[in-house]
Amino acid sequence: MNTSETIQAHHIARKAVIYIRQSTPHQVLSHQESLRLQYGLKQRALKLGWSKLDIEIIDVDLGLSGAHTHHRQGFKDMLSKVAL
């Protein structure tokens, strides 16, 4: 059920894309709470009205620096999905 007045039907008609990233392999291992919170965004999207089938999690860039985009395939995928 939609719990936000700012989320409208035209928003729900599109996929929810959740991009998860941490900058270094050390952060991936030592900052588990950050990962838990990022993956928890799926539950937030469900509460806002998206179905499980319409939520995509992109997490292939875990442990990769955000200084450049050329090696971050997940970032490129996310941009292509939200720029439609």
N, C-alpha and C positions, 0 to 999 in steps of 0.2 A: 504494500500500500504506500502511496506517495505521502511522505511526511513533510514536504516542503512546498510552500506556495510558489517558489521560484522555478520549480521543475514542472514543465508543461508537457502535454502529450507529444508535441513535436520533438522534444528532447528524448523522451522515452522511445520514440520511433527509431532513433539511431542507436548504434552500439555504444556501450560504455567501454572505454579503453583505459586500462590502468597500467601505467608504466612504472615498473619497480626497478630501482637501481641503487647501488652503493658503490662508492668510488674505488675501493681497494679490496682485495681478497681478505685482508685483515678485518676490515669493517664488516664484511659478510659474516665472518666467524665470530667477531667479538661484539657486534651490535645487533643481537638477536631481537631486541625490543623494537628497533627501527624496522626490521624486516616484518615482524609480526604486525605492526601498525600499518605498514604499506599493504600487506596481503589482506588486512582487515578492511581495506577500502572496498573489497568485493561485498562484504556484508552491508556497508553503507549504501552501495549502489542498489542492492536488493531491497533495502528499506525504502529507498527513494522511488522504487517502482520498476526497475529493470528486472527482466527475467534472467535466470542463470544462463540461458542460451545466448543472451544479448550482452554478456559481460566478457570481455577479453582481457586477460592479464598477459602483459609482455614483460618477461623477466630474464631475457637472455643476456642482458648487459650487466648482470651482477658482477661486481669486482672490477669494472672497467671505468677508468677516469672519464670525467665529463669534459676534460680540456679540449678534446677534439671529437668530431662526429664521424669521421671517416671509418672508424673501426667499430662503431656502435650500431649494429644492424637492427637491434630492437628499437632504438631511437628513430631510425629511418622508417621502420615499419609503422611506428606510432604516428609519425608526422604524415605519412601517406594516408593513414586511416582518418585522421581528424581534419585533414585539409580537403576533404571531398566536397 
